[in-house]
Amino acid sequence: MGEEMEVGCARPTGGPVGSSGDEKAETATPPVKEAAPMIQVGKKAPDFVAPAYQQGKFVSVKLSEYLGKWVLICFYPGDFTFV
Amino acid sequence: MSIDSVFVHKMWDDNELSKMVDGGVPFPMLSDAGGRVGKVFGVFDEEAGVETRGRFIIDPEGVVQGFEVLTPPVGRNVNETIRQVQAFQLVRESKGTEATPSGWRPGKVTLKPGPELVGKVWEVWKTNMAFD
């Protein structure tokens, strides 16, 4: 589990690890252009950091902290969107 | 992971998901404001401003072993995801000496690729085994 975060009024954000601005949540700079983002089976997953809600706590989750475990990541369109 | 904030995730878990799952969602509900992570994974729909139904299986080395992406109206098959994880785990534990043919699930026959199996798969695997 990721470490617990201080939560202020700014909406916490994350992003790919290695791009600029991933530590500074509220910067208005556009995301760094990734060199042709490509997911390929058999290749490393891009690392990222993201704020998360888990069991009553706000935590920060970094994909690379889960090395040694099987990980499932599920993206979905939005909370309260039925399916 | 979705573009919703962690605050909305909390409200969804508190008000709806915890009524479906005792104790609420046990795993982290990730927030990807702006879809920055989704873009890197190729699942961010720029026009709609949301993420599509992408599902990625990542092994203990951080390597993507499989993924599936659906448009929003169709939900996933969780059993199939679990089956795939079990298959990848079996292959990994066998250090690649075993492979799981179409329709494999725990308990069904695996294949041991090698010179003796070339042209002989029909002897050990039948098409009805592709189905449950």
Backbone of each chain as ProteinMPNN parsed JSONL, in Angstrom:
{"seq_chain_A": "MGEEMEVGCARPTGGPVGSSGDEKAETATPPVKEAAPMIQVGKKAPDFVAPAYQQGKFVSVKLSEYLGKWVLICFYPGDFTFV", "coords_chain_A": {"N_chain_A": [[0.852, -1.205, 0.0], [0.447, 2.285, -0.694], [2.052, 5.306, 0.622], [0.466, 7.365, 3.081], [-1.251, 10.385, 2.253], [-1.042, 13.943, 2.754], [-3.92, 15.855, 2.651], [-5.018, 18.647, 1.004], [-6.702, 21.593, -0.151], [-6.209, 21.632, -2.834], [-6.686, 19.665, -5.697], [-5.381, 16.51, -5.637], [-2.947, 15.27, -7.922], [-1.367, 12.973, -10.212], [0.96, 11.263, -12.329], [2.879, 10.14, -15.203], [5.968, 8.638, -14.301], [9.042, 10.31, -14.475], [8.441, 12.218, -16.329], [8.345, 15.802, -16.48], [7.097, 17.71, -13.745], [5.712, 15.822, -12.344], [5.946, 15.716, -9.662], [4.97, 18.083, -8.81], [1.87, 18.964, -8.172], [0.076, 21.015, -8.862], [0.971, 22.435, -11.068], [0.57, 24.265, -14.098], [1.614, 23.558, -16.439], [1.637, 21.994, -19.635], [1.379, 18.429, -20.102], [4.399, 16.605, -20.528], [5.387, 15.72, -23.763], [5.183, 12.411, -24.495], [7.448, 10.06, -25.861], [6.044, 8.617, -28.423], [3.761, 6.969, -26.96], [3.515, 3.694, -26.145], [2.149, 0.677, -25.468], [3.222, -2.521, -25.054], [2.859, -5.996, -25.118], [4.931, -8.072, -23.163], [6.778, -6.147, -22.758], [8.145, -3.651, -20.522], [5.911, -2.071, -18.24], [4.978, 1.351, -18.284], [6.135, 3.404, -15.661], [4.286, 5.026, -13.026], [2.909, 7.578, -10.881], [0.189, 7.975, -8.728], [-2.479, 9.63, -7.049], [-4.639, 8.132, -4.643], [-7.68, 6.637, -3.375], [-8.222, 4.631, -0.603], [-9.853, 2.505, 1.413], [-10.803, 4.431, 3.377], [-8.645, 6.126, 3.486], [-6.456, 8.601, 2.01], [-4.051, 7.966, -0.283], [-0.768, 7.648, -1.816], [0.099, 6.13, -4.778], [2.545, 4.213, -6.333], [3.469, 2.644, -9.241], [5.857, 1.135, -9.53], [6.42, 0.386, -6.965], [5.147, -1.924, -6.58], [6.581, -3.964, -7.629], [7.484, -7.37, -7.826], [5.07, -8.326, -7.248], [1.989, -9.507, -8.685], [0.111, -7.396, -10.737], [-2.943, -5.782, -11.406], [-4.294, -3.396, -13.449], [-7.051, -1.398, -13.82], [-8.685, 0.688, -15.985], [-11.388, 3.009, -16.224], [-14.376, 4.679, -17.423], [-15.655, 6.5, -15.618], [-16.55, 7.404, -12.203], [-19.677, 6.416, -10.846], [-20.781, 5.768, -13.297], [-22.452, 3.685, -14.146], [-21.78, 1.047, -15.614]], "CA_chain_A": [[0.0, 0.0, 0.0], [1.211, 3.521, -0.774], [2.074, 6.085, 1.848], [-0.692, 8.247, 3.217], [-0.963, 11.746, 1.797], [-1.724, 15.097, 3.311], [-4.885, 16.337, 1.662], [-5.405, 20.035, 1.145], [-7.807, 21.956, -1.022], [-5.87, 21.347, -4.225], [-6.994, 18.306, -6.083], [-4.109, 15.837, -5.899], [-2.801, 14.61, -9.216], [-0.136, 12.214, -10.419], [1.333, 11.208, -13.727], [3.955, 9.203, -15.506], [7.243, 8.921, -13.649], [10.075, 10.651, -15.442], [8.08, 13.456, -17.014], [8.445, 16.922, -15.549], [5.843, 18.12, -13.127], [4.975, 14.76, -11.667], [5.976, 15.95, -8.216], [4.2, 19.291, -8.522], [0.509, 18.649, -8.588], [-0.766, 22.101, -9.376], [1.545, 23.189, -12.172], [-0.339, 24.356, -15.236], [2.332, 23.209, -17.662], [1.062, 20.823, -20.307], [2.19, 17.246, -19.88], [5.505, 16.402, -21.47], [5.068, 14.776, -24.844], [5.882, 11.132, -24.374], [7.878, 9.536, -27.151], [5.092, 7.604, -28.902], [3.351, 6.053, -25.896], [3.199, 2.397, -26.727], [2.147, -0.454, -24.561], [3.415, -3.758, -25.806], [3.006, -7.152, -24.24], [6.321, -8.525, -23.093], [7.626, -4.989, -22.465], [7.888, -3.039, -19.219], [4.842, -1.084, -18.127], [5.502, 2.659, -17.864], [5.899, 3.672, -14.237], [3.511, 6.24, -12.761], [2.465, 7.851, -9.52], [-1.167, 8.515, -8.753], [-3.185, 9.669, -5.778], [-5.681, 7.106, -4.606], [-8.493, 6.476, -2.166], [-8.27, 3.222, -0.225], [-10.326, 2.141, 2.753], [-10.871, 5.562, 4.3], [-7.429, 6.951, 3.479], [-5.911, 9.077, 0.75], [-2.676, 7.472, -0.361], [-0.088, 7.83, -3.089], [0.456, 4.806, -5.294], [3.535, 4.205, -7.409], [3.438, 1.3, -9.823], [7.111, 0.387, -9.309], [6.462, -0.151, -5.599], [4.485, -3.233, -6.599], [7.456, -4.983, -8.229], [7.462, -8.567, -6.984], [3.674, -8.783, -7.145], [1.156, -9.381, -9.883], [-0.694, -6.171, -10.652], [-3.991, -5.54, -12.393], [-4.747, -2.002, -13.49], [-8.277, -1.245, -14.599], [-9.167, 2.039, -16.271], [-12.822, 3.028, -16.522], [-14.743, 6.048, -17.821], [-15.912, 7.438, -14.526], [-17.35, 6.991, -11.054], [-21.137, 6.543, -10.993], [-21.205, 5.669, -14.702], [-23.333, 2.519, -14.414], [-21.293, -0.303, -15.971]], "C_chain_A": [[0.88, 1.245, 0.0], [1.173, 4.289, 0.532], [0.904, 7.065, 1.877], [-0.302, 9.671, 2.852], [-1.678, 12.773, 2.656], [-2.709, 15.569, 2.246], [-5.257, 17.77, 1.976], [-6.563, 20.337, 0.232], [-7.501, 21.697, -2.48], [-6.171, 19.891, -4.518], [-5.685, 17.585, -6.379], [-4.094, 15.167, -7.262], [-1.496, 13.838, -9.256], [0.236, 12.264, -11.875], [2.445, 10.224, -13.947], [5.229, 9.603, -14.777], [8.272, 9.228, -14.721], [9.733, 11.877, -16.247], [8.141, 14.58, -16.01], [7.079, 17.202, -14.948], [5.13, 17.015, -12.385], [5.031, 14.905, -10.151], [5.104, 17.152, -7.845], [2.794, 19.135, -9.061], [-0.155, 19.799, -9.326], [-0.145, 22.918, -10.503], [0.606, 23.15, -13.368], [0.354, 23.979, -16.533], [1.711, 21.98, -18.308], [1.964, 19.621, -20.093], [3.271, 17.106, -20.947], [5.078, 15.397, -22.536], [5.885, 13.503, -24.663], [6.31, 10.692, -25.768], [6.98, 8.359, -27.51], [4.688, 6.596, -27.831], [2.869, 4.74, -26.484], [3.253, 1.33, -25.652], [2.284, -1.699, -25.417], [3.514, -4.903, -24.818], [4.444, -7.639, -24.321], [7.293, -7.399, -22.811], [7.213, -4.387, -21.127], [6.706, -2.064, -19.275], [5.46, 0.244, -17.718], [5.156, 2.917, -16.4], [5.065, 4.946, -14.085], [3.256, 6.378, -11.269], [1.064, 8.412, -9.61], [-1.731, 8.567, -7.342], [-4.324, 8.653, -5.804], [-6.473, 7.19, -3.31], [-8.52, 4.988, -1.859], [-8.699, 3.093, 1.226], [-10.227, 3.299, 3.759], [-9.654, 6.459, 4.311], [-7.105, 7.434, 2.077], [-4.443, 8.704, 0.737], [-2.078, 7.808, -1.723], [0.402, 6.462, -3.547], [1.443, 4.949, -6.446], [3.612, 2.784, -7.935], [4.687, 0.499, -9.452], [7.245, -0.123, -7.875], [5.802, -1.525, -5.513], [5.325, -4.303, -7.306], [7.536, -6.168, -7.283], [6.059, -9.116, -6.797], [3.022, -8.726, -8.523], [0.246, -8.179, -9.698], [-1.737, -6.163, -11.765], [-4.345, -4.067, -12.336], [-5.989, -1.953, -14.372], [-8.622, 0.228, -14.749], [-10.665, 1.944, -16.542], [-13.25, 4.472, -16.725], [-15.047, 6.995, -16.654], [-16.721, 6.837, -13.398], [-18.832, 7.233, -11.367], [-21.61, 6.388, -12.448], [-21.76, 4.284, -15.063], [-22.665, 1.167, -14.625], [-20.198, -0.767, -15.006]], "O_chain_A": [[1.941, 1.257, 0.625], [0.388, 3.985, 1.43], [0.424, 7.524, 0.841], [0.821, 10.109, 3.104], [-2.751, 12.523, 3.206], [-2.358, 15.667, 1.07], [-5.745, 18.079, 3.064], [-7.328, 19.441, -0.126], [-8.418, 21.557, -3.289], [-5.939, 19.007, -3.693], [-4.947, 17.995, -7.275], [-5.083, 14.578, -7.699], [-0.622, 14.04, -8.412], [-0.128, 13.202, -12.583], [2.905, 9.558, -13.02], [5.527, 10.791, -14.654], [8.378, 8.53, -15.729], [10.624, 12.523, -16.799], [8.004, 14.346, -14.809], [6.045, 16.96, -15.57], [4.047, 17.238, -11.845], [4.245, 14.281, -9.437], [4.575, 17.24, -6.737], [2.571, 19.173, -10.271], [-0.869, 19.583, -10.306], [-0.665, 23.975, -10.861], [-0.062, 22.147, -13.623], [-0.241, 24.066, -17.607], [1.307, 21.041, -17.621], [3.174, 19.771, -19.921], [3.069, 17.449, -22.112], [4.483, 14.362, -22.235], [7.116, 13.525, -24.677], [5.599, 10.934, -26.744], [7.128, 7.257, -26.982], [5.217, 5.485, -27.797], [1.901, 4.713, -27.244], [4.283, 1.119, -25.013], [1.544, -1.894, -26.382], [4.184, -4.786, -23.792], [5.078, -7.624, -25.375], [8.489, -7.636, -22.641], [6.092, -4.582, -20.659], [6.539, -1.33, -20.248], [6.372, 0.269, -16.891], [4.031, 2.677, -15.961], [5.136, 5.841, -14.928], [3.373, 5.42, -10.505], [0.779, 9.239, -10.476], [-1.496, 7.666, -6.536], [-4.891, 8.36, -6.856], [-6.014, 7.728, -2.302], [-8.805, 4.173, -2.736], [-7.994, 3.518, 2.141], [-9.649, 3.16, 4.836], [-9.612, 7.442, 5.05], [-7.427, 6.779, 1.086], [-3.686, 9.079, 1.632], [-2.784, 8.2, -2.652], [1.042, 5.733, -2.79], [1.215, 5.695, -7.398], [3.796, 1.837, -7.171], [4.591, -0.677, -9.101], [8.091, -0.973, -7.598], [5.893, -2.202, -4.489], [4.847, -5.41, -7.554], [7.643, -5.991, -6.07], [5.868, -10.21, -6.266], [3.459, -7.986, -9.405], [-0.32, -7.975, -8.624], [-1.445, -6.496, -12.914], [-4.664, -3.549, -11.266], [-5.977, -2.407, -15.516], [-8.828, 0.931, -13.759], [-11.152, 0.923, -17.028], [-12.576, 5.392, -16.261], [-14.716, 8.179, -16.721], [-17.48, 5.888, -13.596], [-19.171, 8.173, -12.086], [-22.709, 6.823, -12.793], [-21.545, 3.791, -16.171], [-22.953, 0.223, -13.888], [-19.674, -1.871, -15.151]]}, "seq_chain_B": "MSIDSVFVHKMWDDNELSKMVDGGVPFPMLSDAGGRVGKVFGVFDEEAGVETRGRFIIDPEGVVQGFEVLTPPVGRNVNETIRQVQAFQLVRESKGTEATPSGWRPGKVTLKPGPELVGKVWEVWKTNMAFD", "coords_chain_B": {"N_chain_B": [[-8.719, 2.972, -12.032], [-9.503, 6.251, -12.853], [-10.488, 9.419, -14.312], [-11.598, 10.783, -12.273], [-11.511, 12.612, -9.146], [-9.817, 11.827, -6.027], [-11.575, 12.416, -4.069], [-14.107, 12.176, -5.163], [-13.965, 9.468, -5.701], [-14.051, 8.51, -3.093], [-16.646, 9.257, -2.322], [-18.136, 7.721, -4.108], [-17.447, 5.149, -3.322], [-18.295, 5.201, -0.636], [-21.047, 5.715, -0.91], [-22.167, 4.045, -2.834], [-20.603, 1.76, -3.873], [-19.856, 0.397, -1.552], [-22.204, -0.692, -0.86], [-22.427, -2.765, -2.519], [-20.181, -4.297, -2.146], [-19.0, -5.76, 0.707], [-17.639, -3.724, 3.187], [-16.546, -2.046, 1.364], [-14.541, -1.026, -1.523], [-11.582, -2.884, -1.639], [-9.044, -2.415, -2.74], [-6.653, 0.093, -4.002], [-8.241, 2.996, -5.27], [-7.502, 4.631, -7.994], [-6.625, 7.946, -9.003], [-6.639, 9.853, -11.932], [-6.317, 12.615, -12.905], [-6.873, 14.616, -15.709], [-6.006, 12.637, -17.313], [-3.357, 11.801, -17.67], [-1.844, 9.534, -17.087], [-3.398, 7.642, -18.335], [-3.07, 8.373, -20.996], [-0.461, 7.586, -21.535], [-0.78, 4.879, -21.32], [-2.37, 4.454, -23.423], [-5.161, 4.581, -23.339], [-6.687, 6.798, -23.037], [-9.369, 8.727, -24.013], [-9.366, 11.327, -25.978], [-11.336, 13.005, -27.113], [-13.707, 12.492, -25.674], [-12.732, 12.949, -23.204], [-12.324, 11.131, -21.199], [-11.327, 7.967, -19.696], [-11.039, 4.852, -21.39], [-12.247, 1.424, -21.123], [-9.751, -0.012, -20.109], [-7.63, -2.756, -19.345], [-4.932, -4.058, -17.659], [-2.501, -6.567, -17.274], [0.137, -7.018, -15.189], [3.285, -8.37, -14.582], [5.411, -9.753, -11.88], [7.88, -8.651, -12.516], [7.307, -6.255, -13.556], [6.495, -6.286, -16.136], [4.32, -5.995, -18.879], [1.935, -8.39, -19.404], [-0.461, -8.851, -20.615], [-3.27, -7.21, -22.137], [-6.49, -5.569, -22.357], [-8.888, -3.68, -24.007], [-11.896, -1.98, -23.837], [-14.755, -0.282, -25.229], [-16.779, 2.152, -23.484], [-19.6, 1.137, -22.972], [-19.679, -1.643, -22.527], [-19.125, -4.057, -20.107], [-16.419, -5.647, -18.258], [-15.155, -9.1, -18.202], [-14.628, -10.566, -15.355], [-13.944, -13.122, -14.513], [-12.538, -14.091, -16.71], [-10.308, -12.461, -16.697], [-9.125, -13.287, -14.282], [-8.629, -15.931, -14.939], [-6.7, -15.595, -16.933], [-4.608, -14.458, -15.437], [-4.048, -16.62, -13.736], [-3.139, -18.434, -15.652], [-0.85, -17.14, -16.667], [0.651, -17.157, -14.341], [1.039, -19.88, -13.952], [2.602, -20.514, -16.196], [4.826, -18.978, -15.629], [5.711, -20.137, -13.212], [6.434, -22.606, -14.164], [8.672, -21.999, -15.442], [8.523, -21.463, -18.133], [8.375, -23.954, -19.317], [5.938, -25.035, -19.646], [2.883, -24.453, -21.419], [-0.254, -22.791, -21.878], [-2.991, -23.987, -23.517], [-5.635, -22.863, -25.787], [-8.638, -22.053, -24.117], [-7.814, -23.079, -21.724], [-8.106, -23.681, -18.271], [-7.568, -23.736, -14.687], [-6.667, -27.036, -13.837], [-7.156, -28.145, -16.282], [-5.521, -29.665, -19.166], [-2.088, -28.886, -19.82], [0.317, -27.732, -22.238], [3.471, -29.071, -23.239], [5.818, -27.614, -24.77], [8.034, -28.69, -27.338], [10.368, -30.657, -29.301], [9.103, -33.174, -29.552], [6.454, -32.614, -29.516], [5.736, -31.368, -31.785], [3.488, -31.174, -34.399], [1.878, -32.944, -33.085], [-0.003, -31.996, -31.437], [-2.685, -32.351, -31.837], [-3.152, -34.821, -30.77], [-3.128, -34.549, -28.024], [-4.707, -32.417, -27.419], [-7.991, -31.388, -27.804], [-10.521, -29.853, -29.879], [-12.875, -29.339, -28.48], [-11.959, -28.76, -26.014], [-11.44, -26.128, -25.975], [-13.577, -24.894, -25.055], [-15.731, -24.226, -22.225]], "CA_chain_B": [[-8.21, 4.305, -12.282], [-10.319, 7.085, -13.736], [-10.124, 10.833, -14.208], [-12.235, 11.366, -11.088], [-10.615, 12.914, -8.027], [-9.906, 10.875, -4.905], [-12.753, 12.789, -3.257], [-15.26, 11.532, -5.811], [-13.803, 8.023, -5.45], [-14.529, 8.242, -1.725], [-18.11, 9.354, -2.324], [-18.694, 6.582, -4.839], [-17.266, 3.971, -2.466], [-19.16, 5.35, 0.544], [-22.487, 5.78, -1.19], [-22.69, 3.017, -3.727], [-19.848, 0.506, -3.978], [-19.867, -0.312, -0.27], [-23.474, -1.424, -0.787], [-22.255, -3.961, -3.354], [-19.047, -5.058, -1.608], [-18.876, -5.539, 2.153], [-16.428, -3.015, 3.584], [-16.098, -1.167, 0.282], [-13.482, -1.508, -2.415], [-10.386, -3.109, -0.824], [-7.8, -1.987, -3.391], [-6.611, 1.545, -4.218], [-8.983, 3.586, -6.386], [-6.536, 5.632, -8.443], [-7.132, 9.143, -9.672], [-5.762, 10.264, -13.036], [-6.85, 13.88, -13.404], [-6.253, 15.007, -16.968], [-5.719, 11.448, -18.115], [-1.932, 11.754, -18.038], [-1.394, 8.136, -17.072], [-4.183, 6.97, -19.371], [-2.477, 8.655, -22.308], [0.729, 6.748, -21.688], [-1.238, 3.5, -21.5], [-3.137, 4.38, -24.668], [-6.589, 4.355, -23.105], [-7.388, 8.06, -22.811], [-10.151, 9.19, -25.158], [-9.207, 12.792, -25.949], [-12.593, 13.671, -27.442], [-14.654, 12.363, -24.569], [-12.078, 13.406, -21.974], [-12.344, 10.078, -20.176], [-10.563, 6.773, -20.02], [-11.838, 3.708, -21.831], [-12.145, 0.291, -20.196], [-8.487, -0.727, -20.307], [-7.244, -3.638, -18.228], [-3.559, -4.479, -17.895], [-1.918, -7.548, -16.355], [1.567, -6.729, -15.087], [3.909, -9.441, -13.798], [6.257, -9.265, -10.779], [9.031, -7.891, -13.042], [6.818, -4.992, -14.11], [6.298, -6.474, -17.57], [2.92, -6.168, -19.285], [1.719, -9.705, -20.01], [-1.661, -8.828, -21.442], [-4.217, -6.119, -21.886], [-7.765, -5.596, -23.071], [-9.502, -2.349, -23.948], [-13.265, -1.975, -24.336], [-15.44, 1.005, -25.174], [-17.475, 2.233, -22.194], [-20.871, 0.492, -22.594], [-19.592, -3.081, -22.25], [-18.308, -4.362, -18.925], [-15.4, -6.695, -18.385], [-15.413, -10.413, -17.633], [-13.613, -10.7, -14.308], [-13.473, -14.51, -14.534], [-11.533, -14.24, -17.767], [-9.082, -11.819, -16.216], [-8.519, -14.169, -13.272], [-8.108, -17.094, -15.665], [-5.445, -15.211, -17.589], [-3.563, -14.316, -14.411], [-3.676, -17.981, -13.324], [-2.362, -19.039, -16.735], [0.485, -16.521, -16.676], [1.363, -17.61, -13.147], [1.468, -21.263, -14.196], [3.712, -20.476, -17.157], [5.99, -18.423, -14.935], [6.209, -21.127, -12.253], [7.059, -23.711, -14.905], [9.808, -21.37, -16.127], [8.33, -21.514, -19.58], [8.344, -25.318, -19.864], [4.546, -25.36, -19.944], [2.082, -23.402, -22.037], [-1.675, -23.09, -21.683], [-3.707, -23.895, -24.789], [-6.923, -22.171, -25.824], [-9.669, -22.596, -23.236], [-7.253, -23.62, -20.487], [-8.345, -23.127, -16.937], [-6.888, -24.623, -13.737], [-7.142, -28.413, -13.88], [-7.113, -28.651, -17.661], [-4.183, -30.062, -19.617], [-1.188, -27.875, -20.374], [1.191, -28.273, -23.286], [4.903, -28.97, -22.987], [6.394, -27.414, -26.103], [9.323, -29.331, -27.579], [10.4, -31.365, -30.588], [8.182, -34.319, -29.606], [5.061, -32.166, -29.603], [5.487, -30.772, -33.106], [2.578, -31.978, -35.211], [1.178, -33.929, -32.25], [-0.927, -31.324, -30.514], [-4.021, -32.937, -32.027], [-3.288, -36.028, -29.942], [-3.314, -34.235, -26.603], [-5.645, -31.302, -27.221], [-9.137, -31.469, -28.723], [-11.152, -28.531, -30.014], [-13.906, -29.09, -27.461], [-11.304, -28.255, -24.803], [-11.388, -24.662, -26.052], [-14.807, -24.378, -24.435], [-15.969, -24.688, -20.853]], "C_chain_B": [[-9.143, 5.039, -13.238], [-9.896, 8.529, -13.533], [-10.755, 11.511, -12.995], [-11.209, 11.635, -9.986], [-10.774, 11.85, -6.938], [-11.134, 11.174, -4.039], [-14.022, 12.143, -3.838], [-15.186, 10.015, -5.621], [-14.364, 7.664, -4.067], [-16.059, 8.261, -1.676], [-18.751, 8.153, -3.015], [-18.6, 5.325, -3.977], [-18.233, 4.025, -1.274], [-20.632, 5.132, 0.205], [-23.035, 4.678, -2.078], [-21.925, 1.697, -3.657], [-19.866, -0.29, -2.68], [-21.191, -1.046, -0.043], [-23.43, -2.685, -1.649], [-21.207, -4.888, -2.757], [-18.919, -4.74, -0.127], [-17.564, -4.84, 2.48], [-15.878, -2.098, 2.506], [-14.971, -1.778, -0.522], [-12.184, -1.683, -1.623], [-9.096, -2.556, -1.424], [-7.818, -0.489, -3.657], [-7.432, 1.958, -5.444], [-8.165, 4.791, -6.849], [-7.201, 6.773, -9.198], [-6.136, 9.597, -10.73], [-6.322, 11.528, -13.683], [-6.11, 14.281, -14.676], [-5.872, 13.827, -17.839], [-4.258, 11.266, -18.477], [-1.393, 10.329, -18.048], [-2.107, 7.361, -18.182], [-3.618, 7.185, -20.767], [-1.289, 7.739, -22.558], [0.338, 5.28, -21.916], [-2.132, 3.351, -22.736], [-4.627, 4.188, -24.49], [-7.367, 5.652, -22.864], [-8.075, 8.504, -24.096], [-10.182, 10.713, -25.117], [-10.538, 13.508, -26.183], [-13.564, 13.652, -26.285], [-14.053, 12.86, -23.26], [-12.11, 12.388, -20.853], [-11.496, 8.886, -20.629], [-11.496, 5.635, -20.432], [-11.549, 2.53, -20.892], [-10.906, -0.557, -20.468], [-8.139, -1.557, -19.087], [-5.893, -4.25, -18.557], [-3.118, -5.473, -16.831], [-0.41, -7.325, -16.369], [2.208, -7.75, -14.149], [4.853, -8.883, -12.725], [7.513, -8.512, -11.23], [8.606, -6.533, -13.591], [6.556, -5.065, -15.606], [4.805, -6.698, -17.866], [2.767, -7.524, -19.971], [0.472, -9.728, -20.883], [-2.474, -7.586, -21.165], [-5.444, -6.28, -22.75], [-8.347, -4.203, -22.939], [-10.885, -2.411, -24.584], [-13.807, -0.546, -24.339], [-16.377, 0.978, -23.965], [-18.73, 1.382, -21.973], [-20.796, -0.983, -22.236], [-18.616, -3.353, -21.106], [-17.368, -5.532, -19.165], [-15.911, -8.039, -17.896], [-14.299, -10.704, -16.625], [-13.059, -12.123, -14.266], [-12.375, -14.712, -15.571], [-10.213, -13.597, -17.354], [-8.37, -12.719, -15.213], [-7.91, -15.402, -13.956], [-6.771, -16.762, -16.332], [-4.312, -15.058, -16.58], [-3.091, -15.698, -13.959], [-2.808, -18.651, -14.384], [-0.946, -18.463, -16.78], [1.306, -16.967, -15.466], [1.87, -19.031, -13.335], [2.686, -21.292, -15.127], [4.986, -19.999, -16.464], [6.588, -19.445, -13.969], [6.893, -22.293, -12.961], [8.327, -23.245, -15.626], [9.728, -21.561, -17.642], [8.308, -22.918, -20.164], [6.922, -25.755, -20.19], [3.859, -24.166, -20.575], [0.615, -23.796, -21.896], [-2.43, -22.908, -22.989], [-5.026, -23.14, -24.656], [-7.925, -22.856, -24.89], [-9.131, -23.154, -21.93], [-7.842, -22.906, -19.273], [-7.746, -24.13, -15.964], [-7.512, -26.023, -13.758], [-7.105, -29.014, -15.273], [-5.658, -28.898, -18.082], [-3.383, -28.861, -20.13], [-0.361, -28.538, -21.473], [2.641, -28.098, -22.875], [5.617, -28.847, -24.326], [7.774, -28.062, -26.21], [9.247, -30.11, -28.867], [9.361, -32.475, -30.687], [6.744, -33.883, -29.83], [4.722, -31.601, -30.99], [4.597, -31.706, -33.934], [1.739, -32.959, -34.418], [0.172, -33.291, -31.288], [-2.326, -31.95, -30.619], [-4.231, -34.183, -31.163], [-3.611, -35.707, -28.485], [-4.342, -33.142, -26.346], [-6.744, -31.374, -28.276], [-9.872, -30.126, -28.743], [-12.226, -28.282, -28.96], [-13.293, -28.582, -26.153], [-11.151, -26.736, -24.825], [-12.578, -24.039, -25.32], [-14.967, -24.942, -23.027], [-16.978, -25.824, -20.82]], "O_chain_B": [[-9.521, 4.518, -14.287], [-9.052, 8.827, -12.689], [-10.48, 12.678, -12.72], [-10.176, 10.971, -9.906], [-11.735, 11.082, -6.933], [-11.659, 10.289, -3.363], [-14.878, 11.64, -3.11], [-16.204, 9.356, -5.409], [-15.052, 6.658, -3.899], [-16.682, 7.392, -1.067], [-19.773, 7.635, -2.566], [-19.543, 4.537, -3.905], [-18.896, 3.04, -0.947], [-21.361, 4.458, 0.933], [-24.236, 4.41, -2.072], [-22.513, 0.644, -3.415], [-19.888, -1.521, -2.707], [-21.299, -1.901, 0.836], [-24.285, -3.561, -1.527], [-21.322, -6.11, -2.848], [-18.748, -3.58, 0.251], [-16.495, -5.311, 2.092], [-14.857, -1.442, 2.709], [-14.509, -2.886, -0.248], [-11.724, -0.731, -0.993], [-8.153, -2.261, -0.69], [-8.869, 0.144, -3.554], [-7.329, 1.352, -6.51], [-8.136, 5.83, -6.19], [-8.183, 6.594, -9.918], [-4.94, 9.713, -10.462], [-6.743, 11.521, -14.839], [-4.88, 14.286, -14.717], [-5.459, 14.005, -18.985], [-3.947, 10.639, -19.491], [-0.589, 9.963, -18.906], [-1.505, 6.539, -18.873], [-3.678, 6.295, -21.616], [-1.129, 7.189, -23.648], [1.035, 4.541, -22.611], [-2.59, 2.253, -23.052], [-5.297, 3.684, -25.392], [-8.551, 5.62, -22.53], [-7.434, 8.638, -25.139], [-10.919, 11.314, -24.335], [-10.833, 14.504, -25.523], [-14.172, 14.67, -25.953], [-14.781, 13.159, -22.314], [-11.942, 12.74, -19.685], [-11.026, 8.814, -21.765], [-12.592, 5.481, -19.893], [-10.719, 2.629, -19.988], [-10.998, -1.67, -20.988], [-8.324, -1.127, -17.949], [-5.723, -4.882, -19.6], [-3.329, -5.256, -15.638], [0.239, -7.428, -17.411], [1.719, -7.967, -13.04], [5.072, -7.673, -12.666], [8.142, -7.818, -10.431], [9.444, -5.751, -14.038], [6.412, -4.038, -16.269], [4.13, -7.479, -17.195], [3.395, -7.778, -20.999], [0.37, -10.547, -21.796], [-2.378, -6.985, -20.095], [-5.448, -7.019, -23.735], [-8.3, -3.611, -21.861], [-11.032, -2.842, -25.727], [-13.373, 0.294, -23.551], [-16.728, -0.096, -23.476], [-18.924, 0.923, -20.847], [-21.756, -1.529, -21.692], [-17.456, -2.941, -21.135], [-17.502, -6.288, -20.126], [-16.961, -8.121, -17.259], [-13.177, -11.043, -17.0], [-11.871, -12.326, -14.019], [-11.401, -15.424, -15.326], [-9.137, -14.128, -17.63], [-7.153, -12.894, -15.284], [-6.822, -15.852, -13.597], [-5.833, -17.558, -16.294], [-3.185, -15.48, -16.839], [-1.892, -15.932, -13.815], [-1.853, -19.354, -14.055], [0.03, -19.2, -16.915], [2.522, -17.134, -15.565], [2.986, -19.359, -12.932], [3.662, -21.998, -14.876], [6.071, -20.539, -16.679], [7.806, -19.609, -13.903], [7.821, -22.895, -12.422], [8.969, -24.022, -16.334], [10.73, -21.787, -18.319], [8.23, -23.071, -21.383], [6.716, -26.725, -20.92], [4.205, -23.016, -20.304], [0.283, -24.977, -21.807], [-2.505, -21.797, -23.513], [-5.469, -22.822, -23.552], [-8.041, -24.081, -24.877], [-9.901, -23.653, -21.109], [-8.04, -21.691, -19.272], [-7.442, -25.257, -16.353], [-8.733, -26.169, -13.702], [-7.034, -30.232, -15.434], [-4.713, -28.418, -17.455], [-3.917, -27.958, -20.775], [-0.351, -29.762, -21.606], [3.003, -27.105, -22.243], [5.976, -29.85, -24.942], [8.579, -27.987, -25.282], [8.178, -30.217, -29.468], [8.797, -32.707, -31.756], [5.911, -34.672, -30.275], [3.553, -31.387, -31.313], [4.921, -32.876, -34.136], [0.97, -33.726, -34.996], [-0.417, -33.964, -30.442], [-3.049, -32.061, -29.628], [-5.368, -34.55, -30.865], [-4.275, -36.483, -27.798], [-4.795, -32.953, -25.218], [-6.472, -31.415, -29.476], [-9.851, -29.37, -27.772], [-12.465, -27.134, -28.583], [-13.993, -28.047, -25.294], [-10.779, -26.129, -23.821], [-12.594, -22.848, -25.01], [-14.414, -25.988, -22.689], [-17.298, -26.335, -19.746]]}, "name": "protein", "num_of_chains": 2, "seq": "MGEEMEVGCARPTGGPVGSSGDEKAETATPPVKEAAPMIQVGKKAPDFVAPAYQQGKFVSVKLSEYLGKWVLICFYPGDFTFVMSIDSVFVHKMWDDNELSKMVDGGVPFPMLSDAGGRVGKVFGVFDEEAGVETRGRFIIDPEGVVQGFEVLTPPVGRNVNETIRQVQAFQLVRESKGTEATPSGWRPGKVTLKPGPELVGKVWEVWKTNMAFD"}
